[in-house]
Amino acid sequence: MTTLSFLAADPQPGLFGNPLVMIVLMMIMFYFLLIRPQQKQKKELAARVASMAKGDKVITIGGLHGSVHHISEKTVTVKLSEGVFVPFEKSAIQTVDKLGKGSKKVEKIEVEPVDDKA
């Protein structure tokens, strides 16, 4: 009688062969690769919105660009253009650029053409 070798052998699975260990490792990877970075971004945005001041440049979740005109407890009035003021919930602000942060002047430098004949 012949016996099949794969039925007779019962190998012990290693540490990483255990399905329970693999599931725990995948959950840890998901936490560090997906969940934790999103939590950091939310905290940073909440801090920026909380420190928002009049004159800061903002972008809403709808893609509207403007500057902060008035801030109340739950809403922000954004100036989109001359005479156009729109109130938004603070949670609708996606990006905040501080007034003093982006006010660097860029100097235009003119370069003279190089003469290759010399």
RAVENGI-V84706 format. One record per residue. N is the residue number from 1. RES is the residue in one letter. SS is DSSP state (~ for helix, > for strand, _ for the rest). D_CENTER is the distance of its C-alpha to the mean C-alpha in Angstrom with 1 decimal. Layout:
N_RES_SS_D_CENTER ; N_RES_SS_D_CENTER
This chain:
1_M___66.6 ; 2_T___63.3 ; 3_T___60.2 ; 4_L___56.7 ; 5_S_~_54.9 ; 6_F_~_51.5 ; 7_L_~_52.9 ; 8_A_~_54.8 ; 9_A___51.9 ; 10_D___49.4 ; 11_P___46.9 ; 12_Q___44.8 ; 13_P___41.1 ; 14_G___39.2 ; 15_L_~_36.4 ; 16_F_~_33.7 ; 17_G_~_36.0 ; 18_N___35.7 ; 19_P_~_33.5 ; 20_L_~_32.6 ; 21_V_~_31.3 ; 22_M_~_29.2 ; 23_I_~_27.6 ; 24_V_~_26.8 ; 25_L_~_25.3 ; 26_M_~_23.1 ; 27_M_~_21.9 ; 28_I_~_21.0 ; 29_M_~_19.2 ; 30_F_~_17.1 ; 31_Y_~_16.3 ; 32_F_~_15.2 ; 33_L_~_13.4 ; 34_L_~_11.7 ; 35_I_~_12.2 ; 36_R_~_11.7 ; 37_P_~_8.2 ; 38_Q_~_7.2 ; 39_Q_~_9.6 ; 40_K_~_8.5 ; 41_Q_~_5.2 ; 42_K_~_7.8 ; 43_K_~_10.3 ; 44_E_~_8.9 ; 45_L_~_8.4 ; 46_A_~_11.8 ; 47_A_~_13.3 ; 48_R_~_12.6 ; 49_V_~_14.1 ; 50_A_~_16.9 ; 51_S___17.7 ; 52_M___17.7 ; 53_A___21.1 ; 54_K___23.4 ; 55_G___22.8 ; 56_D___19.0 ; 57_K_>_17.4 ; 58_V_>_15.0 ; 59_I_>_13.6 ; 60_T_>_14.1 ; 61_I___12.8 ; 62_G___16.0 ; 63_G___15.3 ; 64_L___17.9 ; 65_H_>_17.8 ; 66_G_>_19.9 ; 67_S_>_20.8 ; 68_V_>_21.2 ; 69_H_>_24.9 ; 70_H_>_25.4 ; 71_I_>_23.6 ; 72_S___25.2 ; 73_E___24.5 ; 74_K___22.5 ; 75_T_>_22.2 ; 76_V_>_21.3 ; 77_T_>_23.6 ; 78_V_>_22.0 ; 79_K_>_24.4 ; 80_L_>_23.8 ; 81_S_>_27.0 ; 82_E___30.4 ; 83_G___31.7 ; 84_V_>_28.8 ; 85_F_>_27.0 ; 86_V_>_24.9 ; 87_P_>_23.9 ; 88_F_>_20.6 ; 89_E_>_19.5 ; 90_K_~_17.0 ; 91_S_~_14.8 ; 92_A_~_14.8 ; 93_I_>_13.0 ; 94_Q_>_9.5 ; 95_T_>_9.6 ; 96_V_>_12.3 ; 97_D_>_14.1 ; 98_K___16.9 ; 99_L___20.4 ; 100_G___21.7 ; 101_K___18.8 ; 102_G___19.1 ; 103_S___22.9 ; 104_K___24.0 ; 105_K___26.9 ; 106_V___27.0 ; 107_E___30.6 ; 108_K___32.1 ; 109_I___34.2 ; 110_E___36.9 ; 111_V___38.2 ; 112_E___41.8 ; 113_P___42.7 ; 114_V___44.3 ; 115_D___47.9 ; 116_D___48.6 ; 117_K___52.4 ; 118_A___53.0
